Amino acid sequence: MKLLNQTNLYFISVSLVIFCLGGILFYTLFEIIIDNDIAHKLHERKTYNLKQLQKSDSLLLYQQYSANMLYLRPTGRPETTTEILSDTTIYDDVLEERILYRQLSFVKTIHKKNYFIQIRRAAVEQKSLLEGVVLLEGLLFLAFVAVLTLVNNRVSRQIWKPFYAILDKIGKYKIDLAQSMRLRKSNIDEFNELAKAIETMTDKINREFNIQKEFAENASHEIQTPLAIVKNKLEILLQSPELSKEQMDLINSASGAANRLSKLNEALIILSKIENRQFHEMTTVCLNDEIDQLYATLDELVKMKQLRVEKNYSERLEVKMNTHLLGILLENMITNSIKHNLTGGRINIIITDQTLSVSNTGEPLKVPSQKLFQRFIKSNTKSPSLGLGLSILKAVCDTYSFRITYHESAGWHTVSIHFCQVEVAEPQHEEI
């Protein structure tokens, strides 16, 4: 949920609670005020009517012209100071409905006779007024919340523009290009502090990245040179005519170790470049064609292990990525399926709309499949493999947000790559 929506939700919730409590309090107070006003009017009317009744020659006839506002009848009860304030409903012949009245009941002596008297006042108008005021209050509350939310949205969009500008810059920042991030200053201190902290952080990241990149390049160059010299010297030694078999075995062992070290150095350099996003060029390539060409170059190796290759292309799968990385990706998948296969085994390649799967027969895994994507993890520790092939595959897939999985079932080992890239939404400056 966006920040402003969250703020508006809290605001509306608190306002609703305040409105409900305030509405209940307002209704109660307003009702008390109306009741007190009616009671006061009834006492005024009592004083006035008693004065008129003292003058009237026919008390019982007087009430006929009071329009239900006065009721009296003779009673044997003595006069008291007790008054009873109550509600009653009386049928109105004009409106043809029962009307709510507030009445004041008491016993009074008039012309030496006791009368039970009720003075009434219609309460409908006051109740209607109260209901109308409450309805108006509710409408005003809704209008207040709507207007305040609208104004808050507009003001917040303006206030938060520097923040979204910072988000936009961060979204476009690429560490592999060693960009210096310089953010525009605003009139809000907190955003300026955030921008300053991000600029400082990216400068430090750029320095660390350049140091790491230079170290990898220098280490690669410095290691390759002595390795080349060692391999050359070992080849010269092998050509010496006076070597014993024991010496030749030692030289061959050293030469194999040097070759392995050279391949390891090359693999680690490639892995470092992939993780540092040093491959920028993008091209749309058809995987079907690339796999066919790659198998053509590996035909001798396939025949040597007597492998049977089956291809099932239900779609022409095209992906947009760096051609060098694509070559590394496909070569690792195919060579792994050959290298780790059984003699006389099978390879099955399946291409669907968005997925490439390469399956091969092989020995059961001795480690959990999810660990195979870690560096230097091998199912067979005696294998001459470097244990970096799947790590390189994972690094390439992570670069383009592809999903890679490894699955073993019934003697088949399957590596699948799902080429559905995760779309990263650009920051929306119009919404918060």
N, C-alpha and C positions, 0 to 999 in steps of 0.2 A: 504494500500500500504506500502511495506517495505521501511525502511529509505533510503537505498542505491538507490532503484528504484526512490524514490521521488527526491533524490539528482541528480541522472542521468537525470531525466526528466527536472529539472530546468537547469542543465548544458547544455543539448542538446537544450533546448528552447532558452537560452541566446546565445549559440553558433550559432544557426540558425539565430537569429536576427542580431548578429554581422556579420555573414557571408554574409547575404543578403545586409546589409548596406555597409559592406566593399566591397562586390562584385560589387555593383552598383557604389561606389566611384572608385574602381579599374578600372572597365570597362570605366567609363567616363574619368578618367585621362589617361588611356592607349589609348583611342580613340583620345583624344586631342594631346597626344604625337605623335601618328601616323599621324594625320592630319597636325601637325606642321612640322613633318619630310617630308611628301609628299610635302607640300608647299615650304619647303626649297629646296628640290630636284628639284622642278619645276623651282624655280628661278635660281638655278645653271644651269639647262638645258636651260633656257631662255638665260642666258649669253653666254653659249657655242654655241647655235644655231644661235644667232644673229651674233657671230663672223664668223661662217661658212657661213651664208647667205650673209655676206658682201663680201665673196670671191667667191660665186657661180655665174656662168654665167647664169644659168637658175633656177630662184627661184622656179617656179611652178613645175619643174621637180624634184626638191630636195625632195619635200614632198612624192613622190611616193616610196621612199626608206627609209622612216622613220618609217614604220610599225605602222601607226596610231598615232605615237608620236608627229607628227607635221602636222599642217594644216594652210595654208595661202592662201589668195586670195586678189586681188587688191580691194581697197575701196576708196570711195571719202571722207571718214571721216578724219579729221585732226589728227595728232599724239597727244596723250594725255599721261599723266602720270598715268591715271586710269587703274587699273588691276582688272579683275573679276575672282574670284576663284569659280569654280562650278563643279558639277558632271554630267557625261553623260554616256550613254551606246552605244557601237559600236559593230556591228556584226563581229565576228572573223571567217574567212573562214576556218581556220585550226581546231579550236575547235568546230566550227559550233554552236556557242551560242553567246549571247550578253555578253560583258565583261564591267564591271564597270571601268570607268576612272575618275581621277581627272584632271581638265584642268584649265590652266591659260590663259585668253583671254585678248588681248591688241591690240592697233594700233601702228604700227612702220613705220617710213620712211626709206626705203632702196633704195639706188641708186636713190634718189630724187622722189621715188614713195611711196605712202602710202599703207600699207598692213595690213589686219586684220589677226592676227596670234593667233593660239591656240597651246599651248604646253601641251601635255598630259602625264600622267603616270598612269599605271594600278594600281587600288586600291584593286584588288581581293586578292592578296597575303597578304597584310596587314590585310584585314578583316578576311581572313582565319586564319592568325596568331592570331588575337585577339580572334576569336571563339575557337581556339585550346587552347589558354592560359586560357580562362574562363572555358572550359571543364576540363582542367587539374587541375585548382584551385578547382573546385567542387569535383573532385575525391580525391584530396589531403585532402579536408575538411572531406569527408566521412571517409577516411582512418584514419585521425587524431582522429575523434570522436570515431570510432570503437576501435582503439588501446587504446585510453585514457580510454574509458569505461571498456574495458577488464582489463587493468592494475588497474584501480580504484576498480573494483570488487574484484580482487585478493588481493590487498593491504588491502581493507576494511575488507574482511573476516578474515584476519590475525589480524588486529587491533581490530575488534569487538569480537574476541573469548572470552576474559574475560567477556564481557557483557553477552554473551549467556551462559557462565558457571554460571553466577549469576542467570540468568533466569531459568536455569535447576535446580539449588539448590532451588530456591523459589518454582518452580513447584512441587518438591518432599518434600517440607517442610510440616510437619503435626504437628499442634499445640497440638493435643491430646497426642502425644508421647513425648512432652516436649523436643524436639530436640534443641540442641545448634547449631546454624548455624555459621560455620567458613568458610570464603571464601578465595580462593587463591589470593595472591597479584599479581599485574601485574605491568608493567612499565609505565602505563598510570595513571596519578594522579587523573583524574576525575573518573575513574572506581574504584580506591582504595577508594576514598571518598564515592562513592556509596556503596561499599561493607561494609565500616565501619559503615555507617548510617543504612544499613540493619541489620548488626550484632547487633548493639545497639537496634534497634527496636524489633528484635526477642527475644533478652534477656529480654526486658521489657515485651513483650507479654507473654513469658514463666512464668515470675514471677507473672504477673497478673492472668494468667490462673491457676497456681498452688494455688494462694491465693483463688481464686473463688472456685476451686475444693475442697480445704480443708474446706472452709467455708460451702459449700453445704453438704459435708460428715459429718462434725461436727454438723451442725445444724440438719441434719436428725437424727443423733444418739442421740443428746441431747433432741430433741423433742419427739422422739419415746419412750424414757424411761419414762418420766413423764406421757405421754399419756397412756402408758401401766399400770402405777400405778393408774392413775385416773380411767381408765376403770375397773381395778380389784377392786378398792375400791367401785365403784358404783355397781358392781355386788354383792359385799358382803352386801352393804346396802339394795339392793333389796331383799335379803334373810332374812332381819330382820322381825320378826313376828309382831312387834308393829307399823308398818308404816300405816299411814292413806292413803286414796286414793289420797289426794292432795299431800302428800309427795312422793308417788310412781310416780305420774305424773311428778313431778319436777325431780326426779332421772332419769326417762326414757328420759326426754327431755335433761338432761345433758349428759346422755349416748349416745344419738343420736348425739349430738353436738361433743362429743369426737370421735365417730366413723367417723363422717364427716371430722373432723380435721385430723384424721389419714389417711383417704383416700386422702385428699387434699395434705398432706405432701408427701405421696407416689407418687402421680401423678406429683407433682412439681419436686421431685427428679428424676423421670424417664425422665421428660421433660428436665431437666438440663443435665442429662447424654447423652441424645440424641443430644442435641445442642452442647455439648462439644466433640462429636465424641468419646465416651468412649466404643463403641461396635465395635470391630475390626474383629472378626472371620467371615468368609464368607462361606456360604454353598449354593449349588444349591437345591432348594426345589420346589416341584410341588404344586401350589396353589389349584388345584382341590382337591387333597387328604387332604390338611390341612383344607380346608373349610368344607369338609364332616366330618372330625373328630371333628371339633369345633362345628358343629351343633348337632352332637351326644351328646356332653356334655351339650348343651343348650336345649335339647329336652323338658325337663319339663317346662322351661320358655316359650317356643313356644306354648306348649299345654295350658299353663295357660292363655295366652292371645288369644287363639283360632286363631292362625295365620296360613295362608297357604303359604308355601314356595315353590317357583318354581325355578329350576336350569336349566340354559341353557348353557352348556359347548360345544362350537363349536371347541375348541382347548384345548390341554393340555398346560397350561401356566406355564413355569418354570422360576424362577427368582433367581438371586444370591445375597444373602444378609445375614445379621446376623439372625439366627433363633429366637433369643429372640425378636429382633425388628419386625420380621415378625409376631410373635405371638401377639405382642402388636398391630400391624397394623390390622390384621384380627379380633382380638377380639374386638377392638374399632369399626370397621365397622359393625360387625355382632350384637354386643350388642346394638349399637345405633339404628340399624334398628328394633330391638325388643323393646327396651325401649321406643322409641319415636313413636311407631306404635299405630294404633287404635286397640281396642279390636275387634277381628274378621277380622283384616286387612290382607294385603298380603305383601310378600317379594319376590322380583325377583332378582336373581343373574345371571349375564351374564359374561361369560369369552370368550374373543376372542384371537386373536394372541398375542396382547400386552396390553390388557386392561381388568381390573376387574371393574365391575359396580355392586353396591348393591343399589337396589331401594326399598323403603317402602312407604306405604300409611301413611298419617299423617295430622295433622292440618296445615293450612297455616302459613307460616313464618311471624313473626312480625318485623323482622329486615332484612336488605339486606343480601343476601346469602354470599357475599364476606366477610362480617364481622364475619361470624361464625367461621372462622379459627383463629380469635384472642382469646387470653386467657380470660376466664370468661365471654364470650359473649354467651347468651342463647336466643333462640326464646321466651321461656316462662320463665319469671323471677321467677315464683312460682314453677318451676320444681326443684326437689331435686338434679338434675344433677349438677356437679361441673363446667361445662362449659369449660372443658379442653380436652374432647375427640377428637374433630376435630383439636385442636392445636397440640396435640400429633401426630395425623395422618400427619399433615402438616410438623412437624419437622422430622418425619421418612422419608417422601418423599423428603424433602430438602436434607437429608443426602445422598441419592442415586440419586439425580437429577431426581426423578420421578415427573410427573405432576399430580396434584390432582385438581379436580373440583367438585363443588356442584351445582346441578340444581334442580329447583322445577317447575313442570308443571302438571296441572290437578289433583292436590291432591297427586302427587307422588314426593318423595324426593329422589334424586339420587346422590350418591357419586361415582365418577369414578377416578380410578388411571391408568395412562398411564405409563407403565413400560419401555418406550424407554429412556434409559439413554443417557445423553449428553456426547459424547466422547470429552475429552479434549486433543487436539493435543499436542504432545511433542514439545519443541522448536527445530527448525531445525538450526543446526550450519552452514550448508553449504550455507544457503541463508540469505540475509539481507533484 
